[in-house]
Structures are given as C-alpha cells and as structure tokens.
C-alpha cells in the first residue's frame, strides 16, 4: 500500500516495481509551476453529481476542467458550466467522450475522472511530484469507496494491489497520463467497454506508472445496486470472457455502462 512520509511522497512505481521518494527540490518546484493538469470528466445524465465532480477538480488543483457530455437529457451541461467547467459534446460512449475531451484539453497532463468520483484536495501536487521523475508517464490513485463495511475495504485493497502489481488501474481510480504519451499510444481505444484496461495495457509497455495515495473518492452506487459480491463476480466474468477472445462489442451487451 502507498504511504506518505514527512517531507516526501512514497509511490509504488509499477513499471519497475520499486519504491521512489521525491523530495521538495528546486527542480520539483520548477516543474510544479509549469505542469498544467487538465481534468476530463465524461458525463451522461449526471446532474446529481457533476457539480461536485467539477468543484472537486478545482480543489484538487486542476488547471482546467472539461466535461465531455454524451448527449445528456438533463441539466448536466448547464450545471457543469455553472461550476466552472468547459463543456464539449459528442456521441455517447465513455471512450469517445474522453477522447474528445482530451482533444479539447490544453494541459500538459490529462486526468480522467468519472462523474461520480471526486479527488482529495491537493491531488494534483501528488501528480506533479510523481511526474518529476521523467520515467513515469502516468498512473492512478488509491480509492476510498464511499460506503461502510469490510467488503468495501477489501475492494479498495484489492484494486490497489491490482494497480500496483499488474499495472492495470481502472477508470474509477482516476487515470492520469502525460499528454504526449496519451496520444503516442492513440488515446482510448474506440470500444464500448474496457477502454480503460486496454489503454493501461498500452501504457505499461511504454512508461513507468505510479500509484498515488490520493484518495479518489468513489461512489458506491454500482455495488449497492447489484451487490458487492455479484458486481465483483460480474467484472471477473467479463475479464475472463475477454481473455478467451470475446470482443468488447459483444461484452457490452451484458454490462450497462450508464446506470
């Protein structure tokens, strides 16, 4: 698990599997001053949560916040603008929406945050500290699932272990990546499901990845709707089916992306 030490951040550097500590050096201060982090938030009918997502982006240290709307029929776009985000619109689909948001972004680093997630204040400082190491091209955050219970804590630990050991954080862990690296691998694959895993597979072959303490706060609505065990088994079944050659297009029929 990632820990913090006075005067230093400790990070799991997935690509090499080693620990690195980055102090508050002059180089880090210089890089922090010029490294701009753009938050890209895909959304579809997220009027209940979009303002919180955008406001948390500013508190976390975002240089800009972009909401990529997939054709919402509610007040998502209006509320996002009121919270200070720039709104771009496009066809429905998380991969497509995140790519159009990334194209609109002007920052040096892209951070993709789900609309029902929110990052802790100062999270951008963690990103800047990690990326002061030029070998690191991206990463994600440890989660805090917003529900009480042992099963949720076990989920958090399991997801952190997957991100650290397999270098495969998922989208609800707040994936961030240097802008040039993101486009060098072609952005998110244009698939209806599992675009986050496919992106991270490409990234881990090219750059080092950092797991940061965050936390990123995650809505528990998906697990509460289907049940923790049922939802987890459902995810594992999708991964197993993909490993056996079932296409993301076929798998998407069994997984409702927008709840």
N, C-alpha and C positions, 0 to 999 in steps of 0.2 A: 504494500500500500504506500501511496505517496505521503511524505511527511514534510513539515516545514521546520527550519532551524533558524534561530535568531541570526539575522543578517544575511541569510542565504535562502534560496528556494532549492529543494531537492526534488528532482524529477526522475521518473522512470523513462529512460531513453530506449524505446522499443527496438529500434533498428540494430543497436549494438548490444542491448541487454545489460547496460552498465548504468551506474549512477553518476550524475553530473551535478555539481554545485556551482551556481553562478552568483558571484558577489556583486554588490552595487559599485562596480568600477566606473571609471570615467567613460570607457567605451560603451558600457551599458546605458549610461545616462544619455550619451550622444545618440545611440540608436533609438532609445525610448522617445527622444524628442522628435525623431523624423519618421518613425514607423507608424503608419496610419492603418487602423484596423476597421474594415467595413463589415458591419453585421448584415447578413442577408437572411431574411425571415420569410419562408414560403407560407402562404396562408390561403385557406378556403373556408369561408363562413366561420371565422374565428372572432366574431365581435365580442364575445365574453372574455377573451384572453389577450387580444392583440395589443391593447393599450399597455397592459402590464409588461408584455414582451418587449415593446419598444422602449418604454421607460426604463426597464432594467438594463437595456443595451446602453443607454446613456450613463446610467450609474456605474456600469461595468467599465466604462472608459471608451466607448465606441467613438470613432472619428465621424462615421456616418451610419445611418440605419436605413436599410432598404427593405421594404415589404414587397415581395413578389406575389401578387394576388392572382389566383387562378380562376377568376370569374365569380367572385362571391356575390350572393344574392342578398346578403345582409349589410350591415354598416361597417364591415371590416376596413375597407379602404378609407372611409371618412374618419374613423377613429384612429387609424394608423397615422394619417396626415395630421390630425389634431395633436397626436403625441410627438410629432416632430419627424416622422419618417418620410422618406421619399417613396412613392408607390409606383411600381411598374406592373403592368398587366400582361398576361399571356395565357396560353392554353393551360387547362388543368393538367396537373401531373407534377409531383414534387421534383423530379429530376429536371424537367423542363423549366419549372418556375425558378429553381435555384440557379440554373444556368443563365436565365435572362437577368436575374438579379445580379449575378456575378459580372455579366457584361456591362451592366449599368454602374457597377461599383468603381470607385476611383482610388481605393486604398491600396496599400502595399500587401496587406494580409486580408484574406477573406475568412469570415467566421459564419458558419451556417447554423442557425438556431431555430428549432421548431417553435411554432407559435404558442404552444402551451408549456414551454420551458422558459426559465429565466436564470441568468448568471449572477453570481455574487458580485458585489461592488469590488472593483479593483482587479477583475479577472483579466482585463487587457494588460495590466502590468505583468501578470504571470506569463502571458503570451510573449510579450516583449523580452522578458528575461530568458525564456526558453530559446527564442529565435536569435538571441545574441550569439548563440552557437550556430555557425553557418552550416554545420552538418545537419541541423534539424530543419526539416521543411514543413512540418505541420504536427498535428496531434489532436487531442481532445481532453475532456475533463472528467474527473470523478463525479459521480451522480449523488444527489440526495433526492430520493423518491418521496414525494410529499404525502406520505401515509405512514401510520404507525403499525408496527408488527415485525416479528422476526423474519418472516418470509421476504419482506421488502429489504431488510438489511442484508439478507443473504443474496438477493438480486444485485444490490449495489456492489457487494464484494465480488460476485461472480463476473459482473460486467467490467469492473476494474481489472480483474485478473485477465479476462479475455483481451482487453485493450492493451495491457502491458505485455503479455506473453505472446499472444498471436498477432499483435499489431493490427487489430481489427475493431476499433471503436465504431459504434453505430451512430446514426444521425442524432439520436436523443442524448448523446454525450457532448454535443457542441463541437463538431469538427471544424478545425481551423487549418489553413494552409497558405503558404506564400502564394501570392497571385500568379507569379510566373510559373511556379511549379504546377499549380492547378491547371493552367492552360496547356502546359507542356504535356500533360497526360490526357488532354482532351476534355477536361471538365467531367461532370457527371455523365455516365452512360445514359443514353436515351431509352430507358426501360421503365416499366410501370411499377416496379418493386425491386428492392435490394440494391438500389443505386448507390447507397452509402457504402455497403460492403464491397461492391465492385470498384468504387473509387479508391477505397483504402487499400485494396489488393494491389492496385497500380502504384499507389504512392509508396507503399512499404518496400517496393522493389527499387525505388529511386532515391529515397531520402530517409533520414532518421525521423522518428516520431516520438513525441513527448506526451506523457500522461500527466496532466496538471491537477493540483488539488482542488481547484475551483472553490466550492462545488457548483455544478449546474443543477438547479432545482428542476425536477421533472414531475409533471402532473401524473397522478396515479390513475387517471380515468380509464385508460385501456385495460389495466389489470383489474380494476374494480368492476368494470363491465363484464369481463369474461372470466375473472378469477385468476389468481396468480399462477397456480399450477397449470390450469388449462391454457392460458396465454403463453406460458413458457414452453409447454409441450408443442403448441401450435407453431411457435417460432422455430423450434428444433426440427419439426417435421418439414417445414419449408426449406430449411438449410439442407436437410438430408435429401429432399427431392431435387434441389438444385444440383447437389453434388452428383446425383445419379443422372443428370442430364436434362431435367425438366426445365423448360425455358421460363424466364421471369414473366413473360406474357401469359403463359398458362397458369403459373403460380398466382398471379394477381387476381385470378377469378376466385381464389379461396381466401383472400386477405383484403378486407375493406380498408383502404388507406385512409379515408376520411371517416371518422366515427360520427 
